[in-house]
Amino acid sequence: VDERYTRELQSTLQHRIDQDLFYLRSKGLDNPNSVDQVVDLLETDYNFVPWEFTPTGKASLNKNVLAVLALAGGLQTETVEALVRYKRNVKWKGTYVDRFLTSADIHGFVHPSINTMAARTGRSSIQGPPLQTLPSNDPMIRRCLLPPKKHSWYSLDYSNQEPRLLAHYGRSPELLRYFTEGDSQGSIHDFVAGEMFGQGYTKEQRSIAKVFGLARSYGAQEETLAVSSG
């Protein structure tokens, strides 16, 4: 653990949390972690009409709902964006930064546990700290960790694990042909982008194709795909 950087990041995240908390409380939201309070605020001040509900019948404010509200524009946007930032920074600080510092040994190393075949998807899971789920869209958290001196990081990954299984179990002629006849169209995500948008697809459309392919492999439905693709 890069202790100096991690402690500075811990302070930075706490400052951002305090800023958003001050703003949210100025809007009448005393506890941003209370779904009931957030729903009440959105309904009262912004005419929010819930469309997703929990099994007990309460309005849901999961990531997809908040993403839709943030992208929809309107008066609620600034409040929802502050709420999303607050929740993200609270999670990043508590789950990662704080844990790095408290779980490091006297030499500054963390020693996570690897639980093979433990995840619901059949993959391994890593905890104590959860190094498997470090945010990928922002290097801020990953920079907390360094290899030992005179050592290097190596990144290893499965080669198209989900699309290969999808091709096998779904018996998709196109996907089976792609994997059996060789890589004739770039990566699998290039292939899917070509199928979805034609060969003149853009970089953004390739990203959408990648999200689509992986999300559908795990059963994502229309609403999740709509939010994740914008």
Backbone as JSON, one array per atom type, in Angstrom:
{
  "sequence": "VDERYTRELQSTLQHRIDQDLFYLRSKGLDNPNSVDQVVDLLETDYNFVPWEFTPTGKASLNKNVLAVLALAGGLQTETVEALVRYKRNVKWKGTYVDRFLTSADIHGFVHPSINTMAARTGRSSIQGPPLQTLPSNDPMIRRCLLPPKKHSWYSLDYSNQEPRLLAHYGRSPELLRYFTEGDSQGSIHDFVAGEMFGQGYTKEQRSIAKVFGLARSYGAQEETLAVSSG",
  "N": [[0.85, -1.18, 0.0], [0.59, 2.17, -0.9], [1.2, 4.22, 1.4], [1.36, 7.0, 1.96], [0.12, 8.27, -0.29], [-2.38, 7.02, -0.08], [-3.38, 7.89, 2.4], [-3.6, 10.61, 1.87], [-5.54, 10.5, -0.13], [-7.64, 9.47, 1.34], [-8.23, 11.65, 3.0], [-8.98, 13.5, 1.02], [-11.27, 12.29, -0.13], [-12.94, 12.27, 2.11], [-13.32, 15.0, 2.44], [-14.75, 15.6, 0.08], [-17.02, 14.07, 0.53], [-18.08, 15.39, 2.78], [-18.66, 17.88, 1.62], [-20.71, 17.27, -0.3], [-22.58, 16.21, 1.43], [-23.23, 18.43, 2.99], [-24.45, 20.01, 1.02], [-26.65, 18.36, 0.28], [-28.04, 18.26, 2.68], [-28.78, 20.9, 2.84], [-30.78, 20.87, 1.03], [-32.73, 19.65, 2.37], [-32.35, 17.01, 2.95], [-31.6, 15.02, 5.37], [-30.47, 12.52, 5.9], [-28.74, 10.95, 3.6], [-28.54, 8.23, 3.14], [-30.93, 7.13, 3.67], [-33.47, 5.64, 2.03], [-36.19, 6.15, 2.1], [-36.27, 8.86, 2.89], [-34.99, 10.07, 0.7], [-36.7, 9.4, -1.44], [-39.03, 10.7, -0.57], [-38.16, 13.38, -0.66], [-37.64, 13.67, -3.46], [-40.17, 13.17, -4.5], [-41.69, 15.21, -3.33], [-40.38, 17.67, -3.97], [-39.62, 17.45, -6.67], [-41.53, 16.16, -8.15], [-41.29, 13.4, -8.52], [-42.05, 10.23, -9.83], [-42.16, 7.03, -8.89], [-40.94, 4.1, -10.61], [-39.78, 1.69, -10.33], [-39.81, -0.97, -7.98], [-39.24, -2.43, -4.73], [-39.27, -5.87, -3.5], [-40.99, -5.65, -1.32], [-42.68, -3.67, -1.99], [-41.89, -1.03, -1.8], [-40.64, 2.1, -3.13], [-37.92, 1.88, -5.38], [-34.53, 2.87, -5.41], [-32.26, 2.18, -6.97], [-29.04, 1.83, -8.68], [-29.59, 2.05, -11.43], [-32.01, 3.48, -11.53], [-31.25, 5.93, -10.35], [-29.35, 6.7, -12.23], [-30.92, 7.14, -14.51], [-32.48, 9.3, -13.6], [-30.49, 11.2, -13.25], [-29.61, 11.6, -15.85], [-31.82, 12.53, -17.09], [-32.22, 15.25, -17.01], [-33.49, 18.47, -15.91], [-34.82, 19.89, -12.81], [-34.09, 18.19, -10.76], [-31.62, 17.17, -11.3], [-29.09, 18.18, -10.32], [-29.28, 17.63, -7.58], [-29.57, 14.83, -7.59], [-27.17, 14.05, -8.82], [-25.34, 14.93, -6.87], [-26.09, 13.2, -4.83], [-25.43, 10.7, -5.95], [-22.64, 11.01, -6.23], [-21.97, 11.31, -3.52], [-22.72, 8.77, -2.43], [-21.0, 7.11, -3.93], [-18.41, 8.04, -3.15], [-18.46, 7.58, -0.41], [-18.61, 4.8, -0.41], [-16.2, 4.13, -1.81], [-14.27, 5.18, -0.08], [-14.78, 3.81, 2.37], [-14.88, 1.04, 1.69], [-12.55, 0.55, 0.26], [-10.22, 2.49, 0.53], [-10.04, 3.04, 3.37], [-9.95, 0.39, 4.24], [-7.6, -0.56, 3.06], [-5.66, 0.74, 4.59], [-6.22, -0.1, 7.22], [-5.99, -2.87, 7.08], [-3.45, -3.46, 6.28], [-0.26, -5.0, 6.85], [2.59, -4.82, 9.15], [4.6, -4.24, 7.42], [3.41, -2.91, 5.42], [1.93, -4.35, 3.56], [-0.98, -5.8, 2.04], [-3.05, -8.67, 2.45], [-5.11, -10.35, 0.79], [-7.91, -12.68, 0.79], [-8.56, -15.38, -1.37], [-11.33, -16.75, -2.76], [-12.12, -19.49, -4.35], [-14.37, -20.23, -7.0], [-16.51, -19.01, -5.68], [-18.18, -16.87, -6.26], [-21.45, -15.9, -7.44], [-21.58, -16.13, -10.16], [-19.81, -18.12, -10.7], [-17.19, -17.45, -10.74], [-14.0, -16.63, -9.15], [-13.85, -15.03, -5.93], [-12.61, -12.21, -4.16], [-11.55, -11.07, -1.07], [-10.98, -8.96, 1.81], [-8.58, -7.07, 1.66], [-11.23, -6.28, -0.82], [-9.93, -6.82, -3.59], [-10.67, -7.57, -6.11], [-12.73, -6.06, -7.07], [-11.99, -3.44, -7.61], [-12.52, -0.08, -8.65], [-12.81, 0.39, -12.13], [-13.06, 2.46, -13.9], [-11.79, 4.68, -13.04], [-8.62, 5.6, -12.04], [-7.99, 6.3, -9.47], [-8.37, 4.75, -7.05], [-6.95, 2.39, -7.57], [-4.36, 3.3, -7.66], [-3.55, 3.31, -5.07], [-2.24, 1.01, -4.51], [0.85, -0.67, -4.88], [3.43, -2.53, -6.57], [5.88, -4.64, -4.93], [9.22, -3.41, -4.29], [11.52, -3.64, -7.02], [9.88, -5.38, -8.34], [7.18, -6.16, -10.62], [3.89, -5.28, -11.87], [1.58, -7.6, -13.27], [-1.01, -8.09, -15.52], [-3.55, -10.36, -15.85], [-6.04, -12.07, -17.71], [-9.09, -13.78, -18.5], [-9.72, -15.04, -21.79], [-12.19, -13.75, -23.47], [-14.22, -15.0, -21.89], [-17.03, -14.98, -21.12], [-18.43, -14.48, -23.64], [-17.63, -16.83, -25.03], [-18.8, -18.91, -23.54], [-21.43, -18.15, -23.87], [-21.73, -18.49, -26.62], [-21.41, -21.26, -26.74], [-23.48, -22.4, -25.1], [-25.72, -21.06, -26.07], [-25.72, -21.75, -28.69], [-25.22, -20.08, -30.87], [-24.98, -19.48, -34.25], [-23.43, -17.45, -35.48], [-21.66, -16.56, -33.46], [-20.37, -18.99, -32.83], [-19.12, -19.48, -35.26], [-17.37, -17.35, -35.31], [-15.59, -17.98, -33.19], [-14.6, -20.48, -33.95], [-13.57, -20.29, -36.51], [-11.6, -18.47, -36.36], [-10.06, -15.26, -35.57], [-11.32, -12.97, -37.38], [-12.27, -10.46, -37.45], [-11.21, -8.5, -35.72], [-11.48, -8.06, -32.17], [-13.89, -9.9, -30.14], [-15.7, -8.0, -29.36], [-15.51, -6.11, -31.35], [-16.57, -7.64, -33.39], [-19.24, -8.01, -32.49], [-20.05, -5.33, -32.46], [-19.97, -4.79, -35.18], [-22.04, -6.46, -36.03], [-24.19, -5.22, -34.8], [-24.16, -2.47, -35.54], [-23.15, -2.25, -38.08], [-20.28, -2.13, -40.33], [-19.16, 0.38, -40.18], [-18.98, 1.28, -37.57], [-18.64, 3.37, -34.62], [-16.2, 4.37, -32.11], [-17.54, 4.8, -29.72], [-19.85, 3.31, -30.18], [-18.72, 0.78, -30.28], [-18.03, 0.48, -27.6], [-20.59, 0.38, -26.49], [-21.46, -1.99, -27.64], [-19.74, -3.8, -26.38], [-20.57, -3.56, -23.68], [-23.19, -4.43, -24.04], [-22.87, -7.1, -24.94], [-21.55, -8.37, -22.74], [-23.29, -7.76, -20.61], [-25.7, -8.96, -21.42], [-24.9, -11.58, -21.34], [-25.08, -12.15, -18.69], [-27.74, -11.93, -18.25], [-28.96, -9.39, -18.34], [-31.63, -7.07, -18.81], [-33.83, -5.04, -20.92], [-34.07, -2.46, -19.66], [-31.78, -2.14, -18.05], [-29.8, -2.32, -20.02], [-30.46, -0.08, -21.53], [-29.88, 2.03, -19.78], [-27.14, 1.61, -19.24], [-26.04, 2.02, -21.73], [-26.64, 4.58, -22.27]],
  "CA": [[0.0, 0.0, 0.0], [1.28, 3.46, -0.89], [0.54, 4.8, 2.57], [1.26, 8.46, 1.85], [-0.93, 8.58, -1.26], [-3.67, 6.53, 0.4], [-3.87, 8.78, 3.45], [-4.03, 11.86, 1.21], [-6.8, 10.22, -0.8], [-8.63, 9.33, 2.4], [-8.61, 13.01, 3.39], [-9.67, 14.11, -0.11], [-12.6, 11.71, -0.23], [-13.75, 12.74, 3.23], [-13.69, 16.39, 2.13], [-15.8, 15.57, -0.93], [-18.22, 13.55, 1.21], [-18.61, 16.47, 3.62], [-19.22, 18.9, 0.74], [-21.98, 16.82, -0.84], [-23.51, 16.05, 2.55], [-23.69, 19.78, 3.32], [-25.37, 20.42, -0.03], [-27.87, 17.56, 0.36], [-28.79, 18.68, 3.86], [-29.38, 22.19, 2.53], [-31.97, 20.57, 0.25], [-33.69, 19.0, 3.26], [-32.08, 15.57, 3.06], [-30.74, 14.84, 6.54], [-29.75, 11.25, 5.82], [-28.73, 10.48, 2.2], [-28.59, 6.78, 3.09], [-32.32, 6.71, 3.89], [-34.22, 5.62, 0.78], [-37.48, 6.81, 2.34], [-36.07, 10.3, 2.88], [-34.67, 10.5, -0.66], [-37.93, 9.3, -2.22], [-39.92, 11.77, -0.12], [-37.63, 14.64, -1.21], [-37.83, 13.69, -4.9], [-41.6, 13.26, -4.78], [-42.21, 16.5, -2.88], [-39.76, 18.83, -4.64], [-39.36, 17.28, -8.1], [-42.62, 15.4, -8.77], [-40.79, 12.07, -8.87], [-43.02, 9.14, -9.85], [-41.38, 5.78, -8.92], [-41.31, 3.09, -11.61], [-39.24, 0.41, -9.89], [-40.18, -1.19, -6.59], [-38.63, -3.56, -4.05], [-40.25, -6.95, -3.27], [-41.96, -5.26, -0.29], [-43.56, -2.65, -2.53], [-41.36, 0.32, -1.65], [-39.96, 2.65, -4.31], [-36.51, 1.52, -5.45], [-33.59, 3.89, -5.89], [-31.01, 1.5, -7.3], [-28.14, 2.58, -9.56], [-30.23, 2.33, -12.71], [-33.0, 4.55, -11.34], [-30.52, 7.18, -10.15], [-28.71, 7.08, -13.5], [-31.96, 7.7, -15.37], [-32.85, 10.62, -13.07], [-29.37, 12.14, -13.49], [-29.5, 11.85, -17.28], [-33.08, 13.05, -17.62], [-32.26, 16.7, -16.99], [-34.51, 18.99, -15.02], [-34.4, 20.48, -11.55], [-33.57, 17.2, -9.82], [-30.34, 16.64, -11.75], [-27.99, 18.54, -9.43], [-29.45, 16.9, -6.32], [-29.3, 13.4, -7.83], [-25.73, 13.91, -9.06], [-24.67, 15.04, -5.56], [-26.38, 11.96, -4.1], [-24.63, 9.63, -6.56], [-21.25, 11.25, -5.82], [-21.87, 11.03, -2.08], [-22.74, 7.32, -2.22], [-19.79, 6.53, -4.5], [-17.24, 8.38, -2.36], [-18.58, 6.86, 0.86], [-18.24, 3.4, -0.67], [-14.78, 4.03, -2.14], [-13.47, 5.44, 1.11], [-14.96, 2.77, 3.38], [-14.62, -0.3, 1.19], [-11.19, 0.4, -0.27], [-9.14, 3.29, 1.13], [-9.93, 2.75, 4.8], [-9.56, -1.01, 4.42], [-6.18, -0.7, 2.73], [-4.85, 1.23, 5.7], [-6.43, -0.87, 8.45], [-5.65, -4.29, 6.92], [-2.04, -3.63, 5.91], [0.58, -5.5, 7.93], [3.59, -3.85, 9.61], [5.46, -3.91, 6.28], [2.62, -2.18, 4.44], [1.33, -5.24, 2.58], [-2.29, -6.38, 2.3], [-3.07, -10.1, 2.12], [-6.51, -10.73, 0.59], [-8.28, -14.08, 0.66], [-9.15, -15.71, -2.67], [-12.32, -17.81, -2.6], [-12.34, -20.03, -5.68], [-15.74, -20.64, -7.33], [-17.42, -18.53, -4.64], [-19.13, -15.88, -6.78], [-22.68, -16.46, -8.01], [-21.32, -16.4, -11.57], [-18.85, -19.21, -10.83], [-15.82, -16.95, -10.7], [-13.42, -16.47, -7.82], [-14.08, -13.75, -5.28], [-11.46, -11.8, -3.37], [-11.97, -10.2, 0.01], [-10.05, -8.67, 2.89], [-9.64, -6.24, 1.05], [-11.81, -6.81, -2.06], [-9.12, -6.31, -4.7], [-11.26, -7.97, -7.38], [-13.77, -5.11, -7.5], [-11.49, -2.07, -7.65], [-13.14, 0.68, -9.74], [-12.02, 0.32, -13.36], [-13.22, 3.67, -14.71], [-11.05, 5.78, -12.41], [-7.42, 5.0, -11.45], [-7.76, 6.86, -8.15], [-8.27, 3.72, -6.02], [-5.89, 1.44, -7.94], [-3.05, 3.9, -7.37], [-3.2, 3.06, -3.66], [-1.47, -0.23, -4.43], [2.09, -0.71, -5.65], [4.16, -3.8, -6.44], [7.09, -4.5, -4.1], [10.39, -2.9, -5.0], [12.15, -4.56, -7.97], [8.87, -6.26, -8.9], [6.28, -5.49, -11.56], [2.52, -5.78, -11.97], [1.16, -8.26, -14.5], [-2.47, -8.2, -15.59], [-3.97, -11.57, -16.57], [-7.5, -12.12, -17.83], [-9.62, -14.81, -19.38], [-9.93, -14.58, -23.15], [-13.6, -13.81, -23.91], [-14.85, -16.1, -21.16], [-18.49, -14.96, -21.2], [-18.92, -14.75, -25.01], [-17.4, -18.23, -25.42], [-19.85, -19.71, -22.91], [-22.69, -17.77, -24.51], [-21.76, -19.16, -27.92], [-21.55, -22.69, -26.53], [-24.8, -22.77, -24.58], [-26.77, -20.48, -26.9], [-25.58, -22.33, -30.03], [-25.34, -19.01, -31.85], [-24.13, -19.79, -35.42], [-22.47, -16.39, -35.75], [-20.6, -16.58, -32.44], [-19.6, -20.22, -33.0], [-18.27, -19.32, -36.43], [-16.3, -16.42, -34.93], [-14.59, -18.63, -32.34], [-14.02, -21.67, -34.57], [-12.87, -19.97, -37.75], [-10.51, -17.55, -36.11], [-10.35, -13.85, -35.35], [-11.29, -12.31, -38.68], [-12.89, -9.14, -37.36], [-10.79, -7.89, -34.46], [-11.92, -8.76, -30.96], [-15.3, -10.28, -30.14], [-16.51, -6.78, -29.22], [-15.57, -5.55, -32.71], [-17.51, -8.48, -34.14], [-20.6, -7.68, -32.06], [-20.34, -3.98, -32.93], [-20.27, -4.89, -36.6], [-23.36, -7.05, -36.17], [-25.2, -4.29, -34.3], [-24.16, -1.15, -36.15], [-22.51, -2.24, -39.39], [-18.82, -2.03, -40.24], [-18.72, 1.76, -39.95], [-19.28, 1.63, -36.17], [-17.75, 4.31, -33.96], [-15.59, 3.9, -30.86], [-18.6, 4.78, -28.7], [-20.72, 2.18, -30.48], [-18.0, -0.44, -29.87], [-18.19, 0.39, -26.14], [-21.96, -0.07, -26.24], [-21.5, -3.41, -28.02], [-19.07, -4.55, -25.32], [-21.48, -3.6, -22.54], [-24.34, -5.25, -24.41], [-22.49, -8.51, -24.97], [-21.27, -8.88, -21.4], [-24.48, -7.66, -19.77], [-26.67, -9.99, -21.84], [-24.4, -12.87, -20.89], [-25.52, -12.33, -17.3], [-29.19, -11.82, -18.16], [-29.47, -8.03, -18.25], [-32.78, -6.84, -19.66], [-33.85, -3.81, -21.69], [-33.86, -1.24, -18.88], [-30.37, -2.07, -17.67], [-29.03, -2.03, -21.23], [-30.74, 1.29, -21.93], [-29.15, 2.92, -18.88], [-25.69, 1.43, -19.39], [-25.61, 2.51, -23.04], [-27.03, 5.98, -22.41]],
  "C": [[0.89, 1.24, 0.0], [0.63, 4.3, 0.2], [0.35, 6.31, 2.43], [0.13, 8.85, 0.89], [-2.29, 8.2, -0.71], [-4.23, 7.41, 1.5], [-4.31, 10.12, 2.86], [-5.37, 11.66, 0.51], [-7.93, 10.07, 0.22], [-9.15, 10.7, 2.84], [-9.4, 13.7, 2.28], [-11.1, 13.6, -0.24], [-13.5, 12.18, 0.9], [-14.2, 14.18, 3.01], [-14.82, 16.43, 1.11], [-17.11, 15.06, -0.35], [-18.89, 14.66, 2.03], [-19.27, 17.56, 2.76], [-20.6, 18.5, 0.21], [-23.02, 16.64, 0.26], [-24.07, 17.41, 2.96], [-24.72, 20.25, 2.3], [-26.7, 19.68, 0.09], [-28.71, 17.95, 1.57], [-29.43, 20.05, 3.65], [-30.65, 22.03, 1.69], [-33.04, 19.86, 1.09], [-33.49, 17.52, 3.44], [-31.09, 15.34, 4.2], [-29.89, 13.59, 6.44], [-29.8, 10.72, 4.39], [-28.81, 8.97, 2.06], [-30.0, 6.24, 3.31], [-33.09, 6.79, 2.58], [-35.54, 6.35, 0.95], [-37.34, 8.32, 2.28], [-35.81, 10.81, 1.46], [-35.91, 10.47, -1.53], [-38.88, 10.43, -1.86], [-39.48, 13.13, -0.7], [-37.91, 14.74, -2.71], [-39.3, 13.84, -5.27], [-42.14, 14.65, -4.46], [-41.69, 17.66, -3.71], [-39.65, 18.7, -6.15], [-40.39, 16.42, -8.82], [-42.18, 14.03, -9.26], [-41.91, 11.04, -8.79], [-42.25, 7.82, -9.96], [-41.87, 4.83, -10.01], [-40.68, 1.74, -11.31], [-39.52, 0.27, -8.39], [-39.47, -2.43, -6.04], [-39.68, -4.66, -3.88], [-41.3, -6.6, -2.22], [-42.87, -4.13, -0.76], [-43.08, -1.23, -2.37], [-40.66, 0.77, -2.93], [-38.48, 2.3, -4.25], [-35.7, 2.69, -5.98], [-32.24, 3.23, -6.17], [-30.19, 2.33, -8.28], [-28.8, 2.96, -10.89], [-31.22, 3.48, -12.6], [-32.3, 5.89, -11.18], [-29.86, 7.65, -11.44], [-29.72, 7.71, -14.45], [-32.32, 9.11, -14.91], [-31.75, 11.65, -13.33], [-29.29, 12.54, -14.96], [-30.73, 12.55, -17.86], [-33.11, 14.56, -17.72], [-33.36, 17.17, -16.04], [-33.93, 19.43, -13.69], [-33.74, 19.47, -10.62], [-32.14, 16.79, -10.13], [-29.21, 16.92, -10.77], [-28.06, 17.78, -8.11], [-29.1, 15.43, -6.5], [-27.81, 13.18, -8.06], [-24.95, 14.0, -7.75], [-24.89, 13.77, -4.74], [-25.55, 10.8, -4.63], [-23.16, 9.77, -6.16], [-21.05, 10.89, -4.36], [-21.8, 9.52, -1.83], [-21.46, 6.67, -2.74], [-18.58, 6.8, -3.62], [-17.27, 7.72, -0.99], [-18.16, 5.41, 0.69], [-16.75, 3.28, -0.94], [-13.91, 4.24, -0.91], [-13.56, 4.28, 2.1], [-14.53, 1.39, 2.92], [-13.16, -0.5, 0.79], [-10.15, 1.17, 0.55], [-8.96, 2.98, 2.6], [-9.43, 1.33, 5.05], [-8.1, -1.25, 4.09], [-5.31, -0.34, 3.94], [-5.0, 0.37, 6.94], [-6.0, -2.33, 8.32], [-4.2, -4.52, 6.54], [-1.24, -4.14, 7.11], [1.67, -4.47, 8.26], [4.56, -3.45, 8.5], [4.69, -3.16, 5.18], [1.97, -3.03, 3.36], [-0.08, -5.64, 3.01], [-2.3, -7.81, 1.79], [-4.51, -10.56, 1.96], [-6.69, -12.24, 0.53], [-8.94, -14.3, -0.7], [-10.05, -16.94, -2.48], [-12.68, -18.34, -3.99], [-13.79, -20.5, -5.83], [-16.78, -20.14, -6.34], [-18.47, -17.56, -5.18], [-20.33, -16.58, -7.41], [-22.49, -16.84, -9.47], [-20.34, -17.53, -11.78], [-17.41, -18.75, -10.83], [-15.29, -16.95, -9.27], [-13.85, -15.12, -7.24], [-12.89, -13.48, -4.36], [-11.93, -10.82, -2.3], [-10.84, -10.01, 1.01], [-8.68, -8.15, 2.48], [-10.1, -6.79, -0.3], [-11.1, -6.28, -3.3], [-9.71, -6.65, -6.07], [-12.2, -6.89, -7.94], [-13.29, -3.66, -7.46], [-12.12, -1.33, -8.83], [-12.23, 0.68, -10.97], [-12.07, 1.61, -14.17], [-12.5, 4.87, -14.14], [-9.85, 5.17, -11.7], [-7.16, 5.42, -10.01], [-7.53, 5.79, -7.08], [-7.12, 2.77, -6.32], [-4.5, 1.98, -7.63], [-2.64, 3.72, -5.91], [-2.25, 1.87, -3.52], [-0.28, -0.2, -5.37], [2.7, -2.1, -5.55], [5.36, -3.59, -5.52], [8.25, -3.96, -4.94], [11.04, -4.02, -5.82], [11.19, -5.61, -8.51], [7.96, -5.45, -9.82], [4.88, -6.09, -11.47], [2.36, -6.52, -13.3], [-0.35, -8.44, -14.45], [-2.84, -9.4, -16.44], [-5.49, -11.61, -16.6], [-7.89, -13.29, -18.72], [-9.85, -14.22, -20.76], [-11.39, -14.82, -23.55], [-14.37, -14.93, -23.21], [-16.38, -16.12, -21.35], [-18.99, -15.2, -22.63], [-18.71, -16.19, -25.46], [-18.48, -19.13, -24.82], [-21.2, -19.42, -23.54], [-22.83, -18.46, -25.86], [-22.03, -20.65, -27.75], [-22.98, -23.07, -26.12], [-25.94, -22.22, -25.44], [-26.77, -21.04, -28.31], [-25.78, -21.27, -31.11], [-24.43, -19.31, -33.05], [-23.06, -18.75, -35.67], [-21.32, -16.41, -34.75], [-19.75, -17.84, -32.57], [-18.64, -20.11, -34.19], [-17.09, -18.4, -36.09], [-15.2, -17.16, -34.16], [-13.93, -19.83, -33.0], [-13.22, -21.36, -35.82], [-11.79, -18.92, -37.58], [-10.96, -16.1, -36.03], [-10.2, -13.11, -36.68], [-11.81, -10.89, -38.63], [-12.49, -8.46, -36.05], [-11.25, -8.72, -33.27], [-13.4, -9.12, -31.09], [-16.19, -9.05, -30.05], [-16.58, -6.03, -30.55], [-16.58, -6.33, -33.55], [-18.95, -8.13, -33.8], [-21.0, -6.29, -32.53], [-20.69, -3.98, -34.4], [-21.65, -5.46, -36.85], [-24.46, -6.05, -35.8], [-25.31, -3.03, -35.15], [-23.62, -1.12, -37.59], [-21.02, -1.95, -39.25], [-18.3, -0.6, -40.04], [-18.95, 2.22, -38.53], [-18.21, 2.55, -35.59], [-17.16, 3.68, -32.7], [-16.64, 3.81, -29.76], [-19.53, 3.59, -28.93], [-20.04, 0.85, -30.13], [-18.13, -0.63, -28.36], [-19.58, -0.1, -25.77], [-22.08, -1.56, -26.55], [-20.85, -4.28, -26.95], [-19.96, -4.68, -24.1], [-22.64, -4.54, -22.82], [-23.99, -6.74, -24.34], [-22.27, -9.1, -23.59], [-22.52, -8.86, -20.52], [-25.52, -8.73, -20.13], [-26.21, -11.37, -21.41], [-24.87, -13.19, -19.48], [-27.01, -12.02, -17.14], [-29.74, -10.43, -18.04], [-30.61, -7.83, -19.25], [-32.74, -5.42, -20.25], [-33.49, -2.57, -20.87], [-32.4, -1.07, -18.49], [-29.52, -1.72, -18.87], [-29.23, -0.59, -21.68], [-29.94, 2.27, -21.08], [-27.65, 2.83, -19.13], [-25.18, 1.95, -20.72], [-25.96, 3.97, -23.26], [-28.27, 6.18, -23.25]]
}
